[in-house]
Every structure is written in structure tokens, then in C-alpha cells.
Amino acid sequence: MNRYLSALRRLTGICLLLSLIGSGAAWASLRIQITRGIRVATPIAIVPFAWRVPGPHGVSIATVIAHDLDRTGLFKALDRHDLIQHPTRPNQINFLNWKALGMDYLVIGHIQPRRGGLGWLLVFHLYNVPAENQVLAYAVPTNPKQLRLAAHYVSDLIFQKLTGQKAPFTSRIAYVESEAVGLGHHYTLMVSDYDGHHARAILRSNQPIVSPTFSPGGNRIAYVSFESGFPAIYVQNLKTGRRQRVLARTGLDETPAFTPSGQALLVTVSGSGGNADLARLNLRSGSLEMLTRAPGINTEPAWFPGGRRIAFTSDRGGSAEIYVKRLHSSETRRLTFQGHYNAAPAVSPTGQYVAYVARQEGLLRIARMNLKTGVIRVLTPGPLDDSPSFAPGGALILFSAWRGGQRILETVSTRGHAIWPIRIPLGPSDSVTTPIWGPDLPGTPH
């Protein structure tokens, strides 16, 4: 997949049809506004793509793009049943129809054979409807097996052009499936596309697997496994499958988080006096450097961009709260003060936001703090939401939710007005836990 995306990026540049024309006009009608703190979703119509190639067509390109953009809460795709025209070529567009429907943008396209018969081209055009001009057009090389990924790639291009933000649609997530077997459970560490498709098992065990985390390059994953009867931290190469146990001390070995260089892990270990403390584990030498020596529990580290600060959970003040520590310094400050339980911090890629689990009116919900303004917004309804993780670019937050007696995965817009489930097939007694969002795959257009 990575090789495909790398080739895709190069070939898309070669097959570029038309770039942004008149950027001022393209932005003129973009109606992403703040009204009473909630953005108005930009209306966009995505017409079903025409198929000019033979064979079964198992992927609806338009549906994938619509779901991608809708999930961010910044766009609202027109329902397919409300489409009054089905153009697939630029000369078929009647802009008056789309203006009457209140559309700001229109996407059309088709799939055609590549010259020489080597695969397909996914051709798309993005139009500014009020201005009646083309904003973007590409021909994306693809093939039947990679068609869904190519559709996500198109979503990336559209999202980035219209918002100026990085898009998450060609990234991956990791999570743990728990399947009830007799009186016990069977656990599987999974990696999939961000929307749950193309899932594959990384590790299977009859003992718990928790806290997966991607390396900065996305080629390795660290996690905690209880396969030996006690918690130990492993690092596994996602391409080769080779795994190495990197920490197995007596007591706690938990919550690994790769450093920005990928050469070390932040971990929770048993400190002096039986406390849980944070340490840096050098993956080459195996040496541990203690970072906290505070009473109580210090755990769940998360990096800020630049690698000079971390956020973490601590009960040193009497209840679980989020703290921020500047490394190579004794400076540590408390970040959260509302309520009596705030834990599991995740830092946005820009460093502007921290998402975390907050107890609100007896319910565990995902909250988001703007570090520039101090404003806190509760994003999810609860009752038992957990494990927030930012997408690349920061537009979405992945989390674990309790729905209908099961743990499932959902995404929420960083602005809190669009919650969508991740479609993972589960049995009636199965659950999905400890999700983490991985970095952009190599070759994505960022």
C-alpha cells in the first residue's frame, strides 16, 4: 500500500489536468462560518462517477468521498436522491441547477482505462458553483484493488484545497478487538484504514493487549501484551511482522508513546515507593531515564509538537487531572481544573488543542481544550467515552464509545458537531478498545 501511495503521488503530479484557477474566486463562496460557536457545514454535491472500464464495480467513489467529507463536520454532501442532474463531464454541467439547490461546490468524474492498458485513471473535477469556475482537477492512477484508497486520496485533495488543512483520509488506525470465547476472551491487535476497511490482524492472544501506538513513520507499532502473565512492552515492525520485547520489568510497564525521533518510548513504570512514574526508554540501549518522581500515579504521556513538552495524567493533587511538563526542566503545571476527573490526554498536531476524557455530570465524555484561549468544549455525549486520539491534521478525533452494551469506535469533529461510527463488524458480545490514529501514509499529498 505504501508503494502504491508513493507512486500515486508522483503519477498524480504527472497526470495533473488543471490546477486552482483564480484562488480568490474559489474562496469567495466558502461558507464555513462560526455561528454561536458552531460552524455551518459547506454544501457540496458529489455526483456518482461514470464507469468507462469493464468488470464489476465494487466501490462507489462518490459515496466514499461524501462520507469522508461529511465526517469532518465542515462539509455536508447532498443526498444522492436529491441530485437533479448527473454530469460526468464538464460540458454537461448546468450551474443554475446546482445554484438552485444551494450548493457551494460540485464534484464530478469518471473512471477510464490508462493508456497502454496498465490500470485505470480516476478523473475528477471540483467546481465552485456560485463562481462557475473549476477549482481543481486531477487524474489519479489506480487499479481495481486500490480504488477505495484512490477515492480517499481524492477526498484528501479536495479537503486540503478548500480548508488549507491536512486531511486524514489516507491514514491508518490501530485498535484491539476483544471477542468473548467461553468464559474468557480472545484479543486481536488490528490495523486498518481510518474508516475500518482493509483491516488486518497484527497479533492474536488469549491475554489482554492494550495501548497500541504508532511510530512517527508509521512503520512500527508498540503495545502492551500480557501474554507472559504480566505486562510487557513490545515493538513490532508492520511490514515484516518482526517483534521485540523492549521492556519487562517487575511492576508496571504501560502506556508506551514513541518520541518524535522514534528512537525511544515514553512509558509508565513502577517508581520509588510503588508510585507510577513516567520514564524514557532508549530502544537501542534499553536504558531508562526517569522523568517524574511525584507521589501517586503519573501516566498516559502524550507529546507536544517539537518534543519539548508532554501532557500526562496525574492524581498528585488528589484526583486525576492533566498536567504539562517541560522536559529537561523541573517545570510542571496543572492544565485542567474543572470537575474531579480529567485523564487520557491527546495533543493535536498543531499543539493548539488537548483532548481528554472528562467526567461531566457523572458521564465520561471527550472534551477539548483550546490552549490559546482556555476554552473547553465537551464534544461527545458519553456515557463511557475513552481513549481520544487526533487524526493527522487535527480535524477529527478518534475515540472508544459505549453503545448498546458494546465498545465501538467513533470519530468526532474537533469542533464537536459531527459524530460518526467506524464500521467494524462485531459479534453481540465483542468490543473494540484502545484506538490510536496513525500518521499519514508515505506518499499522501501533505
N, C-alpha and C positions, 0 to 999 in steps of 0.2 A: 504494500500500500504506500509506503513512504517513497519508494522509487517511482511509483505512478504519479504521486503528487509533485515530486521534483520535476519529472518530465512534463507534467501538466502545466506547471508554471512557465517552463521555457517555451512550450509549444503554444500556450495561450498568447504569449507575447508575440510570437511569430504570426499567429492567426488573428491578431487584433484587427477588427474591422473599422471601428470608428471610436475615437476617444471622446471624452467630455467636450461638448461644444457649448460655448457661452456659459461658463460656470455661474455667472450672475443670474441668468435667466433660470438655470436649473434649480437654484436655491430659492428663487423668488416665491414659489408657492408651497414650500415645505412647511406644513402646518404642525410642527411639533412644538406645542406651546405649553406653558405652565399655567393651569387654571386651578386655583385653590390647592396648589401643591401637587396636582396630578397632570401628567402630560396627556394631550389629546393625540390619539393614535393617527398616524398619517394614512389616509385611504389609498390603497394600491390594488389594481386589478391584475391578476396573473392568468392569462388565457392558456388553456391546455395546448401543449406543444404538438405540432404536426409530426407524424412519423413518415419519413421517406426512406425507411430501411425495412427489409423483410424480417419475419420472425416474430416470436411473442414479445410483447412489450410489458414487462412486469413492474415497471416503475413509472408512476405518474410524476413527471418532472414538476409540473405546476403545483401539485399538492405538496411535494417536499419543500419547494421554495416558500409556498404560502405558510406552511406550518413553521418553518424556520423563522420567518419574519414576524409572524403573529406572536411567537413565543417571547420575543423581546418586549412586547408591550408598546413599542414605538410605532408599529405599523398594524393596520387592520386590512387583511386581504378580503376582497369582495367574494362573497359566497358564489360558488360555481353556478348555482341555479339562477343567480341574478345577472349573469353575463348576457348581454343583449347582442353581442357580436363576437365572432371567433376568428379574428385576423391572425394569420401566422406569418405574413409578410408585411413590410412597412407600407406598401401601396394599398393595402386593404383596410387601413385604419381610418375610421370616421371619428375624429376627435370630438365632434358635437355630441355623439352618443356617450362618450366617457365623461365629458363635462356635465352632461345632464345627470349622471349617476354620482357626481361629486368626487370623482377620482382625481387625485393629485399625480399619480404615476400609473403607468401601464407597462406590463412585461409581455412580450410575445416571443415566439421562437419555434424551432423545429429541430429534428434530428435527421442528419443526412449522412451518406457514406463519405469516408475520406477518400481523397484522390489516391488511386492505386489499390483501393480495397483494403487498406490497413486500418481497420476500426471505423469509428464514427466521429462526426462533429456535432456537438450540441451548440447550436447557434441561438443566441438570444439578443433582444433589443430592449432597452429600457427608455421609456419616453416620459417627459414632463408634459402632462396633459394640458394644463392651462396655457403653457408657452408653446405647445405643439412642436416641441423640438426633441431630438434624440439626445439622451444624456450619456448613454453607454451602450456599446455593442461588442460582443466577443463571439468567437468560435472556439469552443472548448473541446480539445481532443478527448475521446472517451472510447469505451467499448461496453458490451453488454454487462460484464461483471462489475464494472466501475461506474455504472450510470448513476447510481444513487449518490456516490461520492462526488461525481461531477455536478450533480444538482446542488449539493451542499456548497460546492465551490462557487457556483453561480450566486447562491444566497450570500456568501461572503463578499463577493464583488459588489453586489447591489447594496448591502448593508453599509459597507465601508464607504462607498461613493456618496451615499445620501446622509450619513451621520458623521463621517470623519473618524469613527471609532473602529478598533479592531473587532473582527467578527469571530464567533466561536464555532461555526457550524462544521468545520473540518477537523475539530479536535476530538479527543477521546476522554472517556471517563473510566474509572475503576470502582468496583463495589464488591460486596460479599453477599452471596446468596446463601440462605440458610434453609435447608429442607428437612422437615420432620421425617425421621426414619425410626419406626418403632417408638421406644422410649427416649431415643436420643435425637441428634441432628447430624446432618452432613453439610459441610461448608465448602463453598467453591468461590475462589477469588476470580473475578471476571474482569475483562477489559472489553469495551465496546465503543462504537460510535457514540457521539454525545446524546443521540436520541434513542439509544438502546439497540440499534441494529448492528449486525455483524459482530455479535458477542462471541467471545471465545474464552475458554477456561484457562487460567494460568496455574492454578494449584487447587487440588481437591484434598480434603482432610476430614476425618471424623472428629477432629478437635477444632476449637474456635480459631478463626483467622480474623484479625482486626487491624484497623488503622493503616490501610494502604496509602502510599504516597508516591507520586511520580518524581523522577529525577528531572532537573531543568531541561535536559534534552529530550525527555520523554522515552528514552530507550531502556530505562531501568525502572523497577518499582521496588520499594521497600515496604515491609509489612511485619506485623507481629503474628507469630504462629505458636500455638500451644501443643504442637504435635509431639513434643517430648515430655509433656505433662506439666511444663512450666513455660512462662512467656519467654520467647527468644525472638530477636530481630533478624530478618533475612533480607538480602538484596538479590533480586533476580533480573537477569537480562531478558527482555521481552522478545528479542529476536532469536536467541539461541536456547532459551529456557534454562541456562545455567544459573544456579542459585547458590548463595554463600551465606552461612550463618555468621553474622558480624558482631553480635552481642548476645551473651547468655550468662549474665551474672546472677548471683543469688539475689532474690528480691524482685524489684520492678525492672522491667525492660519494655518500655512502652512508648507510644506516640512518636514514631520517627518522622522527621521532616528534613529533607535534603537542604543543605546550604546552597546558596546561589551558585557556587562553583561546582557543586555536585561531588566534591571530594570528601565531604563529611556529612554527618547526620546530627541534628539536634534530637535528643532522646530524653525521656523521663526515666530516672534511675533512683534506687534507694540511696538517700544521702545519709548524713550523720544523724544519729538519734532516731533512725527509722523514718525520717521525712522523705517525701517525694521531691526530688530536685531535678533541675534541668542541667544537661551536660552536652558537650560537643564531642562526638565520636569520630575520630580520624579513620577513614575507611582504609587507608594504606597501612598505618602503623597499629591500629586498634587502640590507640591511647584515648583516654577520657579526660576532658577538661571541664571541671565543674563551673557552671555559670550562675547558679543560685545556691544560697546556703541559708534560706529563710525557714522559719518554723512552718509546720503544716504541709499542705500539698501545693506543689508548683509543677504544672503540667500543661499539655496541649500547646506547644510552641508554634508560632506562625511568623514567617519573615516579612519584614517591610522591604519594598524595593530598595536596592542598594546594599542590602545585607548588613547594615549597621545597627538595626534595631529589631527587636522581636516583641510580639504580643504573646501573652500566655495567661493561663488561668491559675489563680492562687486563692487560697482561703486564709491567707495570713491576717486578714482583717476581721475574721470571724465568720465570713460567708464567701462563697465562690464569686469572684469578681475578675475582671480583665485588667491586667497590668501591662505596661510597656517598659521594656528595659533597653537601655543603650549599651551595646556591647563595648568591651574594653573601658568600662566606666562603672562606677557604683550607682549611677543614676537609674532609679526605678520609680515610676509613678503609676498611681491607680487611674484607670481610664473610665470605669463605669461606677455610677453611684445610685442609679435608680433601681428600686427593687432590692431583693435579697438573694438573687441568683442570676449570674451572668457568666457564661462559660463558652468554651469551644470557639475561640476567635479565628476568623479568616480575614486576611488583609487583601484588599483589592489590588490589581496590578499597578494602578497609578498611586497607591498609597493614600488615597483620599478617604476611603471608607474602610470600616471594620464591621464585618457581620459576625453575629454571635447568637447563642441560644439565651433567651431571656425569659424568666418566669414572670408572666403578666396575668394577674387575676387567677392564679393557680394553674395556668396553662403554660406549657413550654412552646415558645414561638421563636421564629427567626427575626432578629432585629438588625438594623443597620445604622451605624453612627457616622455622620459626616464629620471628619476630624477638623475640617476648616471652620465649620460653623458650630459644631457641638450638637447639632440637631439629630435626634434619634427618631427613626421611623420603624414601627413594627410592620413586618412585611407579610407574615403568614398567620393563619387563624389558630394553629395548634390542632389538637391538644398536646401532642408529644413530638414536636419537630426537633430535629437534631442534625449535627454534622454539616454545617454550611460550608460551601466551597465555591469560590468565584471562578467564572469562566474566563478564558483568555480575553482580554479587553475589558472585562468587568461588567458587561451588560446584563449578565444573568448570574444567579446563584443556585447551585445545586444543593439539595438537602434531602434528608430522610424524614418521611412523614408517616403518621399512624392513621390508616384509613381502613375502616371495615374489618378491624381485627388483624390487620397485616401491616408490616412496614414496607412501604414502597418508596420510590424516588420521584421527586418533583423538581421543577425549576420555577423560580420566581424572578420577575424583573427586578433589577436593582432598585427601581423606583416603586416596586411593590404593587403593581396593578395588573399583573398577568401571571397566573399560576397554571402550569401545565404538568401533567404526569409524564414520566418516562415509561414507555410501554415495554415492560419486561414480563414475559409470561411466567406466572407463578401458580402453584397449586393452592388449595384452600388454606393450608397451614404453613405455607412458606413465607419468607420475608426477605427483604433486601436492606442491608445496613452499611454503615461507614463509607458513604460515597466520597470520591475525590475527583476533581476536574483536572485533567492533564493539560500540558502545554500544547501550543499549536504543533501540528504535524509538520515535519520538514517539507517545504515546497508549497505551503499555503501562502496566499497573497497578502502577507503582512509586512 
